[in-house]
Amino acid sequence: MKKKRFTAVLLAMTLVAGCLAGCGSKPAIPEEPVLVSEVAEKTDTEPTAQPEVTETDSVSESAEKTIGLLVPATVGDPFIALSIKGLDRLAAEQGATLRTVETLDSAEYEDQVRAMADMGANPVYLMWGDLSEIALRLAPEYPDTNFVLCDVDMETDEPNVSSVSVDPSEAAFIAGIVAANTTEKKKVGFIAHADRPVSRKFRDGYINGVHYADPSVEVAVAYVGDDQDPVKGQEVAKLMIQNEGVDLIFQSASQSGLGVISGCEEMGIKCIGSDDYQGDVSDCVIWSALKPIDEALYMEGDASFKGTFESGDKVYGLSYGLSLYTDIEFNNLTAELQKTVTDVIDGINAGEIDVTADKAE
């Protein structure tokens, strides 16, 4: 049995704040995010909690080039880990240092965006909506800094801001094709962490793919209610299997999704993973619906360093040449199903297949 990653091990690192500028005054905002080791050498005072900073060891700390990434969650989150994989590659190729800041307190979002820009990081990546909105507002103050808004669909006219996302509809549609051709009971499931816009794209693309392959297959849908609770994810999966009789579940629930995979394995059914390759999580995972945000972020940063950065709202997918599945899982399919998947992808690229349409309706 392969190594299982059902409960995430979250990194627990803490930054400390600088000393107060004076009695009754506001804490001084650092010009740049500071590592714990650096602060320990500069102050003998008791540290207070601050957003976490981690530094990718692509190059030494003395490197002139810096790539900034601000995330409102821990770096142990699978999607953030996938994003960092792309930026690690970028940093290594450019001889740059990647600095990742966990901005877990929304009250500090603006200060941290400013600190990252003031320290000279370029480009600066902001994960998800709230951080992205602040960066979009501050961008005119930093015209020489390129800001990349990650995993959001946000229109922008600022010349130094791009909004980047990977539409999961295509990968989810293909996952639905695989599910419909794999299920024996003609009952499959979908579990996300919440009923939100991105989750709906996963859900609807999956359902549409299932029904494109076989309109008679039923699809049960459930939500964990939390994206960081593998135990609850496992419970929701087991309940769906017991109550709905599904023999395959597609999960898109972040950390909670690892629990969904665990539940599928425990109950002896198949599972489809999401975002990154999850076949190494459990043998029950037969397919992974890739959301290659790592490639999209790499491409944006590469353009920034080359001086070809383009602003605007960009949705990456098959049209950008991205792969939405892994070769190892594709090769495990039957020859007939391999041909079906290939034909579907060709149809999507040719505009002949609409992944947003449900043939069962």
C-alpha positions as a Markdown table, in Angstrom:
| # | Residue | x | y | z |
|---|---|---|---|---|
| 1 | Met | 0.0 | 0.0 | 0.0 |
| 2 | Lys | 1.3 | 3.4 | -0.9 |
| 3 | Lys | 2.0 | 6.0 | 1.7 |
| 4 | Lys | -1.1 | 7.8 | 2.7 |
| 5 | Arg | -1.5 | 11.5 | 3.4 |
| 6 | Phe | -4.9 | 11.5 | 4.9 |
| 7 | Thr | -4.3 | 14.0 | 7.6 |
| 8 | Ala | -2.2 | 17.0 | 6.6 |
| 9 | Val | 0.7 | 18.0 | 8.6 |
| 10 | Leu | 0.5 | 21.7 | 8.8 |
| 11 | Leu | 3.7 | 23.7 | 9.1 |
| 12 | Ala | 3.8 | 25.7 | 12.3 |
| 13 | Met | 6.2 | 28.6 | 12.0 |
| 14 | Thr | 5.8 | 32.0 | 13.6 |
| 15 | Leu | 7.1 | 35.4 | 12.8 |
| 16 | Val | 7.7 | 38.0 | 15.4 |
| 17 | Ala | 7.0 | 41.7 | 15.3 |
| 18 | Gly | 9.4 | 44.5 | 15.7 |
| 19 | Cys | 9.6 | 46.5 | 18.9 |
| 20 | Leu | 7.1 | 49.3 | 19.4 |
| 21 | Ala | 8.3 | 52.7 | 18.1 |
| 22 | Gly | 7.3 | 54.4 | 21.4 |
| 23 | Cys | 4.8 | 54.2 | 24.2 |
| 24 | Gly | 1.2 | 54.3 | 22.9 |
| 25 | Ser | 2.3 | 54.3 | 19.3 |
| 26 | Lys | 1.4 | 51.8 | 16.6 |
| 27 | Pro | 3.8 | 48.9 | 15.9 |
| 28 | Ala | 6.3 | 49.7 | 13.3 |
| 29 | Ile | 5.6 | 48.0 | 10.0 |
| 30 | Pro | 8.7 | 46.2 | 8.8 |
| 31 | Glu | 10.0 | 47.3 | 5.4 |
| 32 | Glu | 10.1 | 43.6 | 4.4 |
| 33 | Pro | 8.9 | 40.3 | 5.8 |
| 34 | Val | 11.4 | 39.0 | 8.4 |
| 35 | Leu | 12.5 | 35.5 | 9.2 |
| 36 | Val | 12.3 | 34.2 | 12.8 |
| 37 | Ser | 16.0 | 33.6 | 12.9 |
| 38 | Glu | 16.7 | 37.2 | 11.8 |
| 39 | Val | 14.5 | 38.7 | 14.5 |
| 40 | Ala | 16.0 | 36.5 | 17.3 |
| 41 | Glu | 19.4 | 38.1 | 16.5 |
| 42 | Lys | 18.0 | 41.7 | 16.7 |
| 43 | Thr | 15.9 | 41.8 | 19.8 |
| 44 | Asp | 15.8 | 40.4 | 23.3 |
| 45 | Thr | 12.1 | 41.1 | 23.8 |
| 46 | Glu | 9.4 | 38.4 | 23.9 |
| 47 | Pro | 8.2 | 37.8 | 20.4 |
| 48 | Thr | 4.6 | 38.3 | 19.4 |
| 49 | Ala | 2.8 | 36.5 | 16.6 |
| 50 | Gln | 3.0 | 37.7 | 13.1 |
| 51 | Pro | 2.3 | 36.2 | 9.6 |
| 52 | Glu | 4.7 | 33.4 | 8.8 |
| 53 | Val | 7.5 | 33.8 | 6.3 |
| 54 | Thr | 9.2 | 30.8 | 4.6 |
| 55 | Glu | 12.0 | 31.1 | 2.2 |
| 56 | Thr | 12.6 | 28.7 | -0.7 |
| 57 | Asp | 16.3 | 27.7 | -0.8 |
| 58 | Ser | 16.6 | 28.1 | -4.6 |
| 59 | Val | 19.5 | 30.5 | -4.0 |
| 60 | Ser | 21.2 | 32.2 | -1.1 |
| 61 | Glu | 19.5 | 35.0 | 0.8 |
| 62 | Ser | 21.9 | 37.5 | -0.8 |
| 63 | Ala | 20.3 | 37.1 | -4.2 |
| 64 | Glu | 19.1 | 40.4 | -5.7 |
| 65 | Lys | 16.0 | 38.9 | -7.4 |
| 66 | Thr | 13.1 | 38.2 | -5.1 |
| 67 | Ile | 9.7 | 36.6 | -5.9 |
| 68 | Gly | 7.0 | 37.3 | -3.4 |
| 69 | Leu | 4.0 | 35.1 | -2.5 |
| 70 | Leu | 1.4 | 36.1 | 0.0 |
| 71 | Val | -1.1 | 33.4 | 1.0 |
| 72 | Pro | -4.1 | 33.5 | 3.5 |
| 73 | Ala | -3.5 | 29.9 | 4.6 |
| 74 | Thr | -0.8 | 27.6 | 5.6 |
| 75 | Val | 1.7 | 26.4 | 3.1 |
| 76 | Gly | 0.6 | 22.8 | 3.9 |
| 77 | Asp | -2.6 | 23.4 | 1.9 |
| 78 | Pro | -2.3 | 21.2 | -1.2 |
| 79 | Phe | -3.3 | 23.9 | -3.6 |
| 80 | Ile | -0.8 | 26.3 | -2.1 |
| 81 | Ala | 1.9 | 23.6 | -2.2 |
| 82 | Leu | 1.1 | 23.1 | -5.9 |
| 83 | Ser | 1.5 | 26.9 | -6.5 |
| 84 | Ile | 4.8 | 27.0 | -4.7 |
| 85 | Lys | 6.1 | 24.1 | -6.9 |
| 86 | Gly | 5.7 | 26.4 | -9.9 |
| 87 | Leu | 7.3 | 29.3 | -8.2 |
| 88 | Asp | 10.2 | 27.2 | -6.9 |
| 89 | Arg | 10.9 | 26.3 | -10.5 |
| 90 | Leu | 10.8 | 29.9 | -11.5 |
| 91 | Ala | 13.1 | 31.0 | -8.7 |
| 92 | Ala | 15.6 | 28.3 | -9.6 |
| 93 | Glu | 15.7 | 29.2 | -13.3 |
| 94 | Gln | 16.0 | 33.0 | -12.6 |
| 95 | Gly | 18.5 | 32.8 | -9.7 |
| 96 | Ala | 15.9 | 34.4 | -7.4 |
| 97 | Thr | 14.7 | 33.9 | -3.9 |
| 98 | Leu | 11.1 | 33.0 | -3.3 |
| 99 | Arg | 9.6 | 34.5 | -0.1 |
| 100 | Thr | 6.3 | 33.1 | 1.0 |
| 101 | Val | 4.3 | 34.9 | 3.7 |
| 102 | Glu | 1.4 | 33.3 | 5.4 |
| 103 | Thr | -1.0 | 36.3 | 6.0 |
| 104 | Leu | -3.4 | 34.6 | 8.4 |
| 105 | Asp | -4.8 | 37.9 | 9.9 |
| 106 | Ser | -6.9 | 39.9 | 7.4 |
| 107 | Ala | -6.2 | 43.0 | 9.4 |
| 108 | Glu | -2.5 | 42.8 | 8.2 |
| 109 | Tyr | -3.2 | 42.2 | 4.5 |
| 110 | Glu | -2.5 | 45.7 | 3.3 |
| 111 | Asp | 0.6 | 46.1 | 5.5 |
| 112 | Gln | 2.0 | 42.8 | 4.2 |
| 113 | Val | 1.3 | 43.6 | 0.5 |
| 114 | Arg | 3.1 | 46.9 | 1.0 |
| 115 | Ala | 6.0 | 45.3 | 2.8 |
| 116 | Met | 6.5 | 42.8 | 0.0 |
| 117 | Ala | 6.5 | 45.5 | -2.6 |
| 118 | Asp | 8.7 | 47.8 | -0.6 |
| 119 | Met | 11.4 | 45.1 | -0.2 |
| 120 | Gly | 11.6 | 45.0 | -4.0 |
| 121 | Ala | 9.9 | 41.6 | -4.7 |
| 122 | Asn | 8.9 | 41.4 | -8.3 |
| 123 | Pro | 6.7 | 39.8 | -9.3 |
| 124 | Val | 4.4 | 39.6 | -6.3 |
| 125 | Tyr | 1.8 | 36.9 | -6.2 |
| 126 | Leu | -1.4 | 37.2 | -4.2 |
| 127 | Met | -3.5 | 34.1 | -3.4 |
| 128 | Trp | -7.3 | 34.4 | -3.7 |
| 129 | Gly | -9.8 | 37.2 | -3.5 |
| 130 | Asp | -9.2 | 39.4 | -0.4 |
| 131 | Leu | -5.5 | 39.8 | -0.9 |
| 132 | Ser | -6.0 | 40.3 | -4.6 |
| 133 | Glu | -8.4 | 43.1 | -4.1 |
| 134 | Ile | -6.0 | 44.9 | -1.9 |
| 135 | Ala | -3.1 | 44.4 | -4.3 |
| 136 | Leu | -5.3 | 45.7 | -7.2 |
| 137 | Arg | -6.0 | 48.9 | -5.2 |
| 138 | Leu | -2.3 | 49.4 | -4.3 |
| 139 | Ala | -0.9 | 48.6 | -7.7 |
| 140 | Pro | -0.8 | 52.2 | -9.0 |
| 141 | Glu | 1.5 | 53.1 | -6.1 |
| 142 | Tyr | 4.0 | 50.5 | -7.3 |
| 143 | Pro | 4.1 | 50.9 | -11.1 |
| 144 | Asp | 7.4 | 49.0 | -11.4 |
| 145 | Thr | 6.1 | 46.0 | -9.6 |
| 146 | Asn | 4.1 | 43.3 | -11.4 |
| 147 | Phe | 1.3 | 41.8 | -9.3 |
| 148 | Val | -0.2 | 38.5 | -10.1 |
| 149 | Leu | -3.6 | 37.8 | -8.6 |
| 150 | Cys | -3.8 | 34.0 | -8.2 |
| 151 | Asp | -6.8 | 31.7 | -8.6 |
| 152 | Val | -9.3 | 34.6 | -9.1 |
| 153 | Asp | -11.3 | 35.8 | -12.1 |
| 154 | Met | -10.9 | 39.6 | -11.6 |
| 155 | Glu | -11.0 | 42.2 | -14.3 |
| 156 | Thr | -8.2 | 44.8 | -14.1 |
| 157 | Asp | -7.1 | 47.7 | -16.2 |
| 158 | Glu | -3.9 | 48.3 | -14.3 |
| 159 | Pro | -0.9 | 47.8 | -16.6 |
| 160 | Asn | 1.1 | 46.0 | -13.9 |
| 161 | Val | -1.6 | 43.5 | -12.7 |
| 162 | Ser | -2.7 | 40.2 | -14.1 |
| 163 | Ser | -5.5 | 38.0 | -12.8 |
| 164 | Val | -4.7 | 34.4 | -13.3 |
| 165 | Ser | -6.8 | 31.3 | -12.9 |
| 166 | Val | -7.1 | 27.8 | -14.3 |
| 167 | Asp | -10.7 | 26.9 | -15.2 |
| 168 | Pro | -11.3 | 23.5 | -13.7 |
| 169 | Ser | -14.3 | 22.8 | -15.9 |
| 170 | Glu | -12.3 | 21.0 | -18.6 |
| 171 | Ala | -10.3 | 18.8 | -16.2 |
| 172 | Ala | -13.5 | 18.0 | -14.3 |
| 173 | Phe | -15.4 | 17.2 | -17.5 |
| 174 | Ile | -12.6 | 14.7 | -18.4 |
| 175 | Ala | -12.8 | 13.3 | -14.9 |
| 176 | Gly | -16.6 | 12.8 | -15.5 |
| 177 | Ile | -15.8 | 10.8 | -18.7 |
| 178 | Val | -13.5 | 8.5 | -16.7 |
| 179 | Ala | -16.0 | 8.1 | -13.9 |
| 180 | Ala | -18.9 | 7.3 | -16.1 |
| 181 | Asn | -16.8 | 4.6 | -17.9 |
| 182 | Thr | -15.6 | 3.2 | -14.6 |
| 183 | Thr | -18.7 | 3.0 | -12.4 |
| 184 | Glu | -20.4 | -0.4 | -12.2 |
| 185 | Lys | -23.4 | 0.8 | -10.2 |
| 186 | Lys | -24.1 | 3.8 | -12.4 |
| 187 | Lys | -23.9 | 5.9 | -9.2 |
| 188 | Val | -21.0 | 8.3 | -8.6 |
| 189 | Gly | -20.4 | 11.1 | -6.2 |
| 190 | Phe | -18.9 | 14.6 | -5.9 |
| 191 | Ile | -17.6 | 16.2 | -2.7 |
| 192 | Ala | -16.3 | 19.7 | -2.3 |
| 193 | His | -15.5 | 21.8 | 0.8 |
| 194 | Ala | -18.3 | 24.3 | 0.1 |
| 195 | Asp | -20.8 | 25.5 | -2.5 |
| 196 | Arg | -18.7 | 28.3 | -4.0 |
| 197 | Pro | -17.9 | 29.5 | -7.5 |
| 198 | Val | -14.8 | 27.4 | -8.1 |
| 199 | Ser | -16.4 | 24.4 | -6.5 |
| 200 | Arg | -19.4 | 24.8 | -8.8 |
| 201 | Lys | -17.1 | 24.7 | -11.8 |
| 202 | Phe | -15.6 | 21.5 | -10.6 |
| 203 | Arg | -19.1 | 20.1 | -9.8 |
| 204 | Asp | -20.8 | 21.2 | -13.0 |
| 205 | Gly | -17.9 | 20.2 | -15.3 |
| 206 | Tyr | -17.8 | 16.7 | -13.7 |
| 207 | Ile | -21.6 | 16.2 | -13.9 |
| 208 | Asn | -21.6 | 17.3 | -17.5 |
| 209 | Gly | -18.7 | 15.0 | -18.3 |
| 210 | Val | -20.5 | 12.1 | -16.6 |
| 211 | His | -23.7 | 12.7 | -18.6 |
| 212 | Tyr | -21.8 | 13.3 | -21.8 |
| 213 | Ala | -20.5 | 9.7 | -21.5 |
| 214 | Asp | -23.7 | 8.2 | -20.1 |
| 215 | Pro | -26.8 | 10.3 | -19.3 |
| 216 | Ser | -28.2 | 7.5 | -17.1 |
| 217 | Val | -25.4 | 7.7 | -14.5 |
| 218 | Glu | -26.6 | 9.4 | -11.2 |
| 219 | Val | -24.4 | 11.9 | -9.5 |
| 220 | Ala | -24.7 | 12.6 | -5.7 |
| 221 | Val | -23.3 | 15.9 | -4.4 |
| 222 | Ala | -22.2 | 16.8 | -0.9 |
| 223 | Tyr | -20.1 | 19.5 | 0.9 |
| 224 | Val | -17.8 | 19.1 | 3.8 |
| 225 | Gly | -18.3 | 22.6 | 5.1 |
| 226 | Asp | -14.6 | 23.1 | 5.8 |
| 227 | Asp | -11.6 | 22.9 | 3.6 |
| 228 | Gln | -9.1 | 22.1 | 6.4 |
| 229 | Asp | -10.8 | 19.1 | 8.1 |
| 230 | Pro | -9.8 | 15.7 | 6.8 |
| 231 | Val | -11.7 | 13.9 | 9.5 |
| 232 | Lys | -15.0 | 15.5 | 8.5 |
| 233 | Gly | -14.1 | 14.9 | 4.9 |
| 234 | Gln | -13.8 | 11.2 | 5.7 |
| 235 | Glu | -17.1 | 11.2 | 7.5 |
| 236 | Val | -19.0 | 12.9 | 4.6 |
| 237 | Ala | -17.5 | 10.4 | 2.1 |
| 238 | Lys | -18.5 | 7.4 | 4.2 |
| 239 | Leu | -22.1 | 8.7 | 4.6 |
| 240 | Met | -22.4 | 9.3 | 0.9 |
| 241 | Ile | -21.2 | 5.7 | 0.1 |
| 242 | Gln | -23.6 | 4.2 | 2.7 |
| 243 | Asn | -26.6 | 6.4 | 1.9 |
| 244 | Glu | -26.3 | 6.9 | -1.8 |
| 245 | Gly | -24.6 | 3.7 | -2.9 |
| 246 | Val | -22.0 | 5.4 | -5.0 |
| 247 | Asp | -19.0 | 3.3 | -6.1 |
| 248 | Leu | -16.7 | 6.3 | -7.1 |
| 249 | Ile | -16.3 | 9.8 | -5.7 |
| 250 | Phe | -14.6 | 12.8 | -7.2 |
| 251 | Gln | -13.3 | 15.1 | -4.5 |
| 252 | Ser | -12.3 | 18.8 | -4.7 |
| 253 | Ala | -12.1 | 19.7 | -1.0 |
| 254 | Ser | -8.5 | 20.8 | -0.4 |
| 255 | Gln | -7.2 | 19.3 | 2.9 |
| 256 | Ser | -10.6 | 17.9 | 3.7 |
| 257 | Gly | -10.3 | 16.0 | 0.4 |
| 258 | Leu | -7.5 | 13.9 | 1.8 |
| 259 | Gly | -10.1 | 12.6 | 4.3 |
| 260 | Val | -12.5 | 11.9 | 1.4 |
| 261 | Ile | -9.8 | 9.7 | -0.2 |
| 262 | Ser | -9.3 | 8.0 | 3.1 |
| 263 | Gly | -13.1 | 7.3 | 3.4 |
| 264 | Cys | -13.1 | 5.9 | -0.1 |
| 265 | Glu | -10.3 | 3.6 | 0.6 |
| 266 | Glu | -11.8 | 2.4 | 3.9 |
| 267 | Met | -15.1 | 1.7 | 2.2 |
| 268 | Gly | -13.5 | -0.1 | -0.8 |
| 269 | Ile | -14.5 | 2.3 | -3.6 |
| 270 | Lys | -12.6 | 4.3 | -6.2 |
| 271 | Cys | -11.8 | 7.9 | -6.0 |
| 272 | Ile | -10.7 | 10.8 | -8.3 |
| 273 | Gly | -8.4 | 13.4 | -6.9 |
| 274 | Ser | -8.0 | 17.1 | -7.9 |
| 275 | Asp | -5.6 | 19.9 | -8.4 |
| 276 | Asp | -2.4 | 17.8 | -8.4 |
| 277 | Tyr | -1.5 | 14.2 | -8.9 |
| 278 | Gln | -3.0 | 12.3 | -6.0 |
| 279 | Gly | -2.3 | 8.7 | -7.1 |
| 280 | Asp | 0.4 | 8.6 | -4.5 |
| 281 | Val | -2.1 | 9.3 | -1.7 |
| 282 | Ser | -3.9 | 5.9 | -2.0 |
| 283 | Asp | -4.3 | 3.0 | -4.4 |
| 284 | Cys | -8.0 | 3.9 | -4.6 |
| 285 | Val | -7.2 | 7.0 | -6.6 |
| 286 | Ile | -7.6 | 6.1 | -10.2 |
| 287 | Trp | -7.5 | 9.6 | -11.8 |
| 288 | Ser | -6.5 | 13.1 | -10.9 |
| 289 | Ala | -8.2 | 16.1 | -12.4 |
| 290 | Leu | -5.3 | 18.5 | -12.6 |
| 291 | Lys | -5.6 | 22.2 | -12.1 |
| 292 | Pro | -2.1 | 23.2 | -13.1 |
| 293 | Ile | -1.9 | 26.5 | -11.4 |
| 294 | Asp | 1.8 | 25.9 | -10.9 |
| 295 | Glu | 2.3 | 26.1 | -14.7 |
| 296 | Ala | 0.2 | 29.2 | -15.0 |
| 297 | Leu | 2.0 | 31.0 | -12.3 |
| 298 | Tyr | 5.4 | 30.0 | -13.7 |
| 299 | Met | 4.4 | 31.3 | -17.1 |
| 300 | Glu | 3.3 | 34.7 | -15.6 |
| 301 | Gly | 6.5 | 35.0 | -13.7 |
| 302 | Asp | 8.7 | 34.0 | -16.6 |
| 303 | Ala | 7.0 | 36.8 | -18.7 |
| 304 | Ser | 7.7 | 39.3 | -15.9 |
| 305 | Phe | 11.4 | 38.5 | -15.8 |
| 306 | Lys | 11.6 | 38.6 | -19.6 |
| 307 | Gly | 9.9 | 41.9 | -19.8 |
| 308 | Thr | 6.9 | 40.5 | -21.7 |
| 309 | Phe | 4.4 | 40.7 | -18.8 |
| 310 | Glu | 0.9 | 41.4 | -20.0 |
| 311 | Ser | -1.9 | 42.7 | -17.8 |
| 312 | Gly | -5.5 | 41.6 | -17.8 |
| 313 | Asp | -7.7 | 38.6 | -16.8 |
| 314 | Lys | -6.3 | 35.3 | -18.0 |
| 315 | Val | -8.0 | 31.9 | -17.7 |
| 316 | Tyr | -5.5 | 29.1 | -18.4 |
| 317 | Gly | -6.5 | 25.7 | -19.7 |
| 318 | Leu | -6.1 | 23.4 | -22.7 |
| 319 | Ser | -5.9 | 26.4 | -25.0 |
| 320 | Tyr | -2.6 | 27.3 | -23.3 |
| 321 | Gly | -1.2 | 23.9 | -23.9 |
| 322 | Leu | -1.6 | 22.7 | -20.2 |
| 323 | Ser | -2.0 | 19.0 | -19.4 |
| 324 | Leu | -5.1 | 18.2 | -17.4 |
| 325 | Tyr | -4.1 | 14.7 | -16.4 |
| 326 | Thr | -1.0 | 12.6 | -15.7 |
| 327 | Asp | 0.6 | 10.1 | -18.1 |
| 328 | Ile | 0.8 | 7.5 | -15.4 |
| 329 | Glu | -2.9 | 7.5 | -14.8 |
| 330 | Phe | -3.7 | 7.8 | -18.5 |
| 331 | Asn | -1.6 | 4.8 | -19.2 |
| 332 | Asn | -3.5 | 2.8 | -16.5 |
| 333 | Leu | -6.8 | 3.2 | -18.5 |
| 334 | Thr | -8.0 | 0.6 | -21.0 |
| 335 | Ala | -7.1 | 1.3 | -24.6 |
| 336 | Glu | -10.7 | 2.0 | -25.3 |
| 337 | Leu | -11.0 | 4.6 | -22.6 |
| 338 | Gln | -7.7 | 6.2 | -23.6 |
| 339 | Lys | -9.1 | 6.7 | -27.0 |
| 340 | Thr | -12.3 | 8.2 | -25.5 |
| 341 | Val | -10.4 | 10.6 | -23.4 |
| 342 | Thr | -8.2 | 11.7 | -26.3 |
| 343 | Asp | -11.2 | 12.2 | -28.6 |
| 344 | Val | -13.0 | 14.3 | -25.9 |
| 345 | Ile | -9.9 | 16.5 | -25.5 |
| 346 | Asp | -9.7 | 16.9 | -29.3 |
| 347 | Gly | -13.4 | 17.8 | -29.3 |
| 348 | Ile | -12.9 | 20.4 | -26.6 |
| 349 | Asn | -9.9 | 22.0 | -28.4 |
| 350 | Ala | -11.9 | 22.1 | -31.6 |
| 351 | Gly | -14.8 | 23.8 | -30.0 |
| 352 | Glu | -17.1 | 20.8 | -30.8 |
| 353 | Ile | -17.7 | 19.8 | -27.1 |
| 354 | Asp | -19.1 | 22.3 | -24.6 |
| 355 | Val | -18.0 | 21.4 | -21.1 |
| 356 | Thr | -20.6 | 23.7 | -19.6 |
| 357 | Ala | -23.6 | 21.7 | -21.2 |
| 358 | Asp | -25.4 | 18.9 | -19.5 |
| 359 | Lys | -26.6 | 16.3 | -22.0 |
| 360 | Ala | -29.0 | 14.8 | -19.4 |
| 361 | Glu | -31.1 | 18.0 | -19.2 |
